[in-house]
Amino acid sequence: MVELICSTVSTVFHSQTNKKDDRLRLKFLISAYFCFRKQFNEVWNLKRARIGGQAVIEGAMMKYGDQYAVAVRKPDQEIKVKVESYTPIGEKYKILKLPILRGVVNFFESLVIGVKTLTYSADFYEEEEPDGKSDSKDDTRLSDTESSNGNGSDETNRKDNKKEGSTGDDLMMVGTVIVSLAIAIALFMLLPAFIAGLLEHVTKSNALIAVAEGVLRLVIFLAYVVLISLMKDIKRVFMYHGAEHKTINCFEAGDPLTPENVKKHSRYHKRCGTSFLVVVMIISIIVFMFINIKTLWLRLLSRVLLVPVIAGISYEFIMFAGRSDSKLANILSVPGMWVQRLTTKEPDLDMCEVAIRSVEAVIDWRAYQEAMKRGEIED
């Protein structure tokens, strides 16, 4: 393909034409460039491939480039894979690609995609209504439609219902994101700040209060993780979390993606969201040491307003740790990797298969490994 494009471009360049043909030649060269880039964009991106993921209910989501895929094992054991394209807001507004800002944007985008894919996976496991009720409701709706509308309007009604359902799903997703964010901020930011603020009656050291607040935040987070891990469904989500990490580790190591190979790899990963949360807690201790606000409501407000800033700083650290294998990066990653012992569990081969299917939907891992063998990808 390369030789064909190069030879065609060369032929066009050396042809004798007038100005009109010059414009046509320019258009052709631009088209050839984009064609060339499209053909080799995959290999070019593979040199800096960074796959992200998330566990969902009975499945895994994988994100790479401008696509993400969610694979779910349905109750009948079939693996359902859904691929979605999305354009990061940073592609539209280049200023949002700047350090710190890109972390803030990524935080909210990941939250939205995470809730969306979790909702999608949960739909496969909604409790079915008792026999007879569902059919009778469908029959009633059908008879009402037939009695009030002609056959031509049935399709219109279905389209309207689909639009209404889509709008309702979007509103529900937005509501879920807002409520989840509000609960997280209240539980992990405001509550520790309020309790630590009571220490002002004991000490005037802002640094000591900030450390106490950070320790409380970490204790509350760990207690929360331990409690939800007692739920059967959450245990399986944590197993899929392990499958997601193992699959990404297998991919990045250059091993063929088979359930047996994936199973051999570590269930811990430095770019994990769990590590991100631990880093957020550590960074918050450092940041709040330099913010000395005595008024309680102003202190609590500062915690809320600084969430994006702390998230942005934490993102930069996670990206540094994910790309670096230095001793410093490894040492600083230890707390997050340790907490992953709670949020990941050993998956079975079926779970690994689901995670593999999700990866295969967003990237050609075989082409990636061939590029690695040719030395086109740095270790």
N, C-alpha and C positions, 0 to 999 in steps of 0.2 A: 504493500500500500504506500509506503514511504517513497519507494522508487517511482511509482506511478505518478504521485503528486509532484515530486521534484522534476521529473521529466516533462510533465505537462506545463508546469510553471516556467521552466527553462524555454520551452517552445514558444510560449506566449511572450516572454520577455524579448526574444530575438526576432519576432515577426516585424515586418515593415507595415506600419499602420498610420492613419491620420489621428487627429485629436479625439475624434469621436471614438475611434477604436482604443485610444489610450484610456478613456474613461471606462470602456468595457473591460479592458485589460486590468484596470485597477479593481473593478468590481470582482473580476474573476480571481484575482490574487487574494482579495479579502475573503472570498468564499472558500478558496483553497486553504487559506490559513485556518479558518474555523473548522474546515473538514479535517485538516491535519491534526488540529488541537483536539477535536472530538475523538479521533481514532486513538490518540496517545494520551488523552487526558487521564485515563484510568491508571496507566503505568506511572505518569507524572505524579498523580496524587498518591500512588502507592508508596512513593519514596518518603512520604510524610504522613502515612496513614495513622489516624488516631481514632479507633473505634470506641464509642461510649455505649453504655447499656444500662438496663434496669430490669429487675425482676418484676413480673406481673403475676396475676393469679393464674396458676398452671401454665406459665410460659415466660418468655423473655423478650425484651425489646432491645434492638441494636440500632445504633445511629452512626452514620458515616456520611460525610459530605452534606449534600442537600437532600438526603433521604433517611428515613428511619423505617424499620420493619418490626412488627410484633408477631411472634409465633406463639400460638396457644394450642395445647392439646385438649381437644374437646372431650366431653364425657364418653363419646363413642370411640375414643382413642385416635381419631383423625387429627392431624396437625394442620391447623388453619393459619396461613401466613397472610398478613396484610401489609402492603407497602404504601407509604405516604411520602410525598415530596413536600418540602417546605423551604422557604427562603428566610434565612436568619436576618433579623432586622439590621444587623451589622453590615450586611451586603448593600442595604439601601442607604444607610447613613454611615459613611466611613469613619466619622468621628467616634462612633460606638465601638470601633475596633481598637481604640487606644487602651493601654493597660489600665486596670481597675474598672473602667467603664465596660469593657468586654466581659469582665467577670460578673458584673451586675446584670447585664443583658442575658448572659448564659444562665444565670441563676433562675431568672423568671421564665425564660424559654424552656429550660429543662423541667421546671415545675409544671408548666402547662402541658408539655408533651407527656410527662409522667402521669398526670391525672387523666389525660385523654386515653392513653394506652391501658391504664389500669381499669378505666370504665369499660373500654372495649373488651378486655379479657373477662371482666366480671359478667358481662352480658351472656356469656356462654353457660354460666353457672347460676343463673337466676332460678329461683324455685318455681317449678311448674305448678299451675293451678290444678286443683282436683279434677278428676276425669268428669267430663260432661260440662263443666262450667265454661271452660274456654271455648268449646265448640258452640255452645248455646249462644254465647255472646257474639261470636263471629256470625252465626246464622242470623241473629237478630239484627246486627248491623247490615248484613247483606240484604235481608228482606226489606229493611227500612229504605235502603238505597234504591232497590229495585222498584219499590212502590212510589217513591217520590221523584225519581229521575229515570231518564232513558238510558240505554246502553252507552250512548255517546258521552254522557256526563259522568259515568262511572270512573273512567280513566282520569278525568279532570279532578274528581274528588280524591282519587288515590294520590295524584300528584300534589294536591293541596295538603293532604294529610302527611305526605312525606316531607314537604317543606316545613309544616308545622312541627313535625317530629324532630327535624334537623335543628330548627330554631330552639326547640325545647331542650335538646341535648346540649347545644352550645351554652344556653343560659345555665343549665345545670352544672356544666363543666366550670364555667366562670364562677358560679356560686361556690362550688367545691373548692376551687383554688383559693378564693377569698377566705372562706371559713377555715380551711386548713392552715393558711398563712397566719390568720388571726390567732388560732389556737397555739400554733408553734411559737409565735412571738410572745404571747401571754405566758405560756408554760416555761419556755426556755430563756426568755429575756427579762420579762417584767417581774415574774415571781422571784427569781434569784436576786434581782436588783432591789426589790422591796425588802426581802428578808435580810440581805446584807446591809441595807441601810439602817437597820436597827442597831448595828454594831457601832454607830456613831455615839451611842451612849457609853460605849466601852473604850473606844479609841478614836483619835482624830486623824489617824494615818489613812490617807486616801488610797495609798498603794496596798495596804493591808486589807482594806474593805474591798478593793477591786479583786484581789486574789481570792478572798472569801466568796465573793460573788461568782467568780469563775469556777471555783471548786463546787459550789452549790449547783451551778448550771450543769456541770459534768455529772454530778451525782443524780440529779433529776433525770438527765438524759439516759444514763445507764439503767436506772430503775425502770424507766419507761420501756426501754428495749427488753429488759428481762421479763417484765410483766406481759408484754404483748407476745413474746416468744413462747409463752405458755399456751397460746391459742393454736389449735391444730392447723388452721388455714395459714396462719403466719409462719408456722414451722415449715410448711411446704414452700411458701414464698422465699424464705431464707435458703432453702435447698436450691431453688431456682436461681437465687442470688449467687450461690456458689457455682452453679453451672454456667452462669453468665461470665463470672470471673475466669473460671477454668478455660472456657472457650476463647476468650480474648487473650489469655496468656498463651494458649496453644497457638493461636493465630500469630501473635507477635513473636513467638519462638520459631516460627517457620515449619511447624509440624503439620502433617495432613490432618484436616479436621474430621476425625472419626470419633464416635463416642468413647472408644477405648483409649485413644490418644488424649482426648480432652480430660478424661477421668484422672490421668496421671499428673496433671498440672496442679499448681497451687490454687486454692480458692480465695486467696488474698490478692488485692491489686492496689497499687499506690494511688491510682486515679479514682478510686471508689468514692461514692457519695458519702459513705460513712466516715472515711478519712477527711473529707471536706468538712463535715460537721464538727469533727474533733478539732480541726485546724481553726474553724470559726470560733470555737470556745477559747482556744489558746490565744488567738489574735485579739479577741474581745478583752481578755485580761490586760494585755499590753496597752490597747487603745484607751480603756477606761481608767488606767492608772494616771493618764494625763488629763483627765476630765474630772474636775472637782466641783460638783454642783451640790449644794446643800439642800435646796428646795426639792422635796420628794417628787412632786409631779413633773418638775423640769428634768430631774434625773431620769425618771421613767420615760419621758418624751425623748430624751437624748438617746436612750437605748433603741427606741423604735426608729428614729431618724438615721441612726448610724448603722442599721442592719445592712443596707446596700453597700456602704463603704467597706464594712468588715467582710461581707461576702465577696466583694471585688478583690480585696487583698488576699483572701484565702484562696480564691481561684488561681491567682498568679502563682502562689506557692504550690498548689496541687499540680499545675501545669509544669512547673520547674521540677518537682519531684518525679513526675511521670516521665519526663524526657531524660532525666539525669540518673546515672547509676553511681554517683559519687558517694563517698562515705558520709558526707554532710547530709545529702538528700535522704540517704537510707536511715540515718540516725533520727532525723526530724520526722520521718514517716512512721517510726515505730509506734507512737501512741495510736494513730489511726489504724494501723495494721493489727494492733492488739484488739481494738474494739471490734474489728471485723470478725473476730472469733465468736462474737455474739450474734452478728447480723448475717453470717453465712454459715451454711451447714453443708455436709458432704452430699452431693446429689447422686441419683442413680443414673444408669446409662440412658434411660428414656428421657430424662430431663436434659442431659447433655445433647441428645439428638434434637430436641426442640430448640435449644440455644444455637446449635449449628445451623439449623434451617433459617433462623433469624439473621445470622451473619451472611449466609449465602444469598439472601435476598437484597443485600445492600452493597456487597463487594464480591468480586471474583477472587477468592482466596488462592485458587490454583495459579492464576496469573501473577498474583502477589509473590507466591513462592518461587515461581520461575524467575521473576525479576530479582529475587534475593539470591538465587543460585548464580545468576549472571553478574552479581556484584553491583546491581543498580540501586540497592537499598542498603544504607549504612546501618550497622548493628547499633 
